[in-house]
Amino acid sequence: MSPENDLTLVIVSWNCVSLLDSCLRSLLGRPTRASLEVVVVDNASSDGATEMLKARYPAVRVIANSENLGFSRANNLAIRATRSRYVVLLNPDTEIIEPGTLDRLMAFMDDNPEVGAAGAHLVDRNGRSQVGSAGYGPGPATVFAHAFLLARLTRNGIRGLCLAPVSAGDDRRVDVDWVCGACMIIRRTALGDAGLLCERYFLYGEDLEFGHRLRQHGWVVTHLPGVRVMHLLSGTSRGEHNVVSPQWLDGFSQVYMDLNENGSWYFWKICMGTGFLIRMALYGMLALVSRRAAPRRRAQEALVWLRYLVNLDRWDRTPTS
């Protein structure tokens, strides 16, 4: 069966109608040479998202769920319901800020048939790089390097969970173990080989597991620093005091246990907890010296994450395939 479009763009929404509107305006307001279908999967939002979509974006295909199915299951619904050469996963808290972004993603995939998935470089409103654009598998060495900030000390020497910003300082591709699902283009044939997103992951961690599975099937996963997309980090799940919700620790903890047969849960908790203490101290001192709000918020964020981690129950190892 031949593909209907070049690209299927999938956005999963849950109670983020204003973010979703901004995302679609940025996307549909920029012309693309590709034949494109946009699918929004709404996870039983109560904010009038489906009504807004019908009124403002009649060309967008809407799949309205009767319950919140989570990120993986919702994306898989759209992937199964469409046919295209490529699938682009896009968060509703992202915005396309540069012309030709989708065309550049598709052209890269066309020119590099060994690549199963590629991710854009995520930046904040001020154009600053976000740490979680891409990274490496959550093994003991990468967890240790991430927790103790070792991955930030060298350009390409020590690998941590997340790709260090200095490693994405130019436009050259960086082959990694995973790319963030906030903006990821996936080859349809790679999905046929490796399977869809793992539905055991409700939210967070599924992109790490998916990258691992792609590489197991011989596909390359690539980060593209030269393709920038604005991401309001955890724009749909910020908690009190505007800090990023600690629920990302659920997914990261689960994928660490799933992919490391001999990995120690206590090693994970001690390393990550120590890392949060280090960040609290560094950002706290910076806040005292500079009297700026940003480092104070980051110190508070690390404290919230530490408290959540201390109470986090152990994940049982369960096959993810």
N, C-alpha and C positions, 0 to 999 in steps of 0.2 A: 504494500500500500504506500503510495507516494505521499510525501509531506504536503500539508495544506499551506504552510507558511514557512518563511525562513526562521522566524522567532516566535515563540510563545513566551510572553512576559507574565509572570505569576506574582501577585501581591496578596499576602494573607493579612487580613485586618481583624482587629478586635478592639472596639471602643476607642478609636483614634480617628474620628471622622475628619477633623481639621488637618491632621497630618496626611491622611490619605488624599484629601483634596489637593493639598500642596504638592504631594508627590506626583499625582496624575497631571496636574497643570504643568509641572516641570517636564514631564515625560512627553505628553502629547503636544506641548508647545514647541517642540524641537523636531524638525523634519528628519526622516530617516529613509534611506534607500531600500531598506529591508521590508519585505512583506511581514507585517506584525499583527499579532493578536494579543490583546491585553485581557487577562482573566483576573478578577478579584474574587478571592474566596473569603467570605465573611463568616467569622466564627461566632455567630449568634450575638452580634453587637446590639446594645440597647441605646445607641446614640444616633440612630437614623441614618446609618451609613448606606444601607441599601436604597433608601429613598433618595438620598443625595446622588448616588450613582445613576439611578434611573433618570433623574432630572437634569444632571449636568453632563453625564458621560454615557449617552445611550449606546455608543459603539462598544463600550466595555462589556465584556461577558461577565455576569455575576453568578457565582455559586454561593447560595445562602444556606449555611448549616444551621440546624436546629439546636446545636450545642457547640461548645468550644472544644474543637478536636485537637488543638495544639498546632504547632508549626509544621511538623513533618507530615501528619495525616492530611492536613489541609492542602499543602503543596502537592502531595501525591494525588489527591483528587483531581486537581487541575492537570497534572502531567498525564494521568490516565485518560482524561477526557479530551486531549488535544493531540494533534500530529504536527510536528515541525522538526526542522533539522536541529534546532537548538532551543533550549529552555533557559530563560533568565529568571532567577529568583531575585526579587527586589523587596526590601522592607518598606512599609508605609512611612517610616521615619527617615527616608532617604529622599534626595532631590538630585535630578540630573542638572549639573551646573555648567557643562561644557558641550558645545555642539558636536554632533557626530559620535557621541559616546557609544550608542548601541552598534553603529556601523563599525567602529573601531574594534569592539569586542568580537563581532562576528567575523571581521576580516582577519583578526589574529587567529581565530579558531580555524578558518578556512586555510590559512597559510601554515598551520602547525597541526597536522592531523594526528600527531601522537598525544595531544593534550585532550584530556577528558573533561576538565573543568578549569575555568580561570576566574579570578576575582579582581574587581576594581580596587583601587587604592582609596580607602575611606578617609575623609577629612571632616573637620568640624566646621562651624559657620565662619571661623576665621582662617580657614585653609590649613589648619595644623593637622599633621598626620595623627591618625588614631592607631593605637598599639594593636588592636585586635583585628586588623585587616586580613592577616594570614599568619601562618606559623608552622610549627613542627609538632610531631606526635607527642602525646602526653606520657612520655616515659619517665623513669626516675631521674635521668640526667637532665632532661629538659625542664622538669618540674623544679629541680634544685637550682638550675641556672636562672629560671624565671624568678623564683622566690628571693634569691640573693642578688638579683639585679646584674648577674654576670653577663647575660646576653646583651646588655646595653653597653658593655665596655669595649667590645670589638665589633668591627664591621661585618665580618663573615666567619669569625672564628668559633665562638661559643653559641650554640643554638638553644634558645629557650622556647617556651610554649608559644610565644608570640614573636613575629618578625620584628626586630628592632627597627625603629624609624631610620637609623643611619644606613640600614641595609636596603632601604627603598629610596635612596637619595637621588637616583637618576631614573631615566625612563626604561632602563633595561629590565626585561623579565627576570623574575626570581622564581625558580622551581622550589616548591615547598611541599609540606605534607597535607595542608588544608588551607582553604580560603573561606572567608566569612560568608555566611549565607545571606547577609544583608544586600549583597550584589554579586551574584555568581552566575556565570554562563556555563551551561552543561551541554555536552554533545549528546544527542538523543541515542546514538549507538552505544555510547559509554553507559548510559542508563540501562540499555538492554543487556550489557555485560555484567555490570556491578549491581544492578537493582536500584530501586528507588530509595528515598530517605528512610532511615530506620525509625519505625513508628513507636519504638520503646521510649524514644526521647520526646517528651512533650514540648519542651522549649529549652534551647541551649544544648550544645554538645553534639547535635546531629551533624553539623558541618565537619567537625573533627572526625567523627566515625565514618562519614561518607567519603572524605578524602582518603582515609585509610583503606577503605574497601576499593576505591578506584585504583589506587596504587597496587593493591593485591592483584588486580586484574590487568596490570600492565600499562595503565594509563598514567599520564603525567598531569600533575596539578600545578598551576602556575599563578603567580601574583603579578599584576600589571601596574607598576607604579605610575606609568604615564597616563593611565585612564583614571581620572579622579571623579568620585561621587561623594556628595555631601551626606553625612550620616549624623543624625541627632542621636547619639549613642544612647541606647535604651530609652528612646523617646516615648515608647509605649509602656514602659515599665519602671519609671522612676518612682522612688519611694519618698519618705519623709525627708525634708531638707534638700530635696532635689538631688539626692545621691542615686547612683545607679543601683538598681535592685540587686541584692546578694543572691537572687535565685539562679544566676549564672553558675554559681558553685554547685548546684544540683547536677546540671548537665556535665560540667567538667569533671566532677567527682565520679559520676557514673561511667563516663567514657574512659577515665583513667583505670578504673577497676575492670572494665570490659576488655580493654586492649592490653592489659599487663597481667598475664597469668600468675606471675610471681610477685606482682606489685603489692606493697604493704599499704594498707589503709592508714596506718598510724604514721608512716613515712610521709604520705600525702598531706595529712592534717598538720603534722609538725612543720613540714617545709612551708606550706602555704600560710599557716598561722604566723610563723616567724617572719615571712615576707611581709605580711600585713603590719606586724609590729615595726619592722624596718621602715616601711612607708609612712606609718603614723609618726615616727620620730623625725624622719627627714622633712615631711611636709609640715609637721608641727613647728619645727625650728624655722623653716622658711617662712611660715605664716607670722611668727613672732618678729622676724627680722624685717620682712617686707610690708607687714600689715595689710596684705592683699587677701581678698576673699577666696580666690581660686585654691591656693595651697591649704587654706583652712578647711575648705570643703573636701579636698582630697584626703586630708588627715581624718576628717569625720567619716568619710566613705570607707577608708580602711578599717576604722573601728567598727562600723556596721557590719562589714564583711567578716571581720574576726569573730564577732559575737555570733554571727550566723554559722560560721564554720565550726565553732566550739560545740554547738548543739546539733550539728548535722549527723544523722545516723549513717551507719555503714551501708554502702550499696552491695547487694549480692551480685556475684558474677553470673551473668546470664548470656548465652550466645545472642549476638545481635543480628545474625543473618536470618 
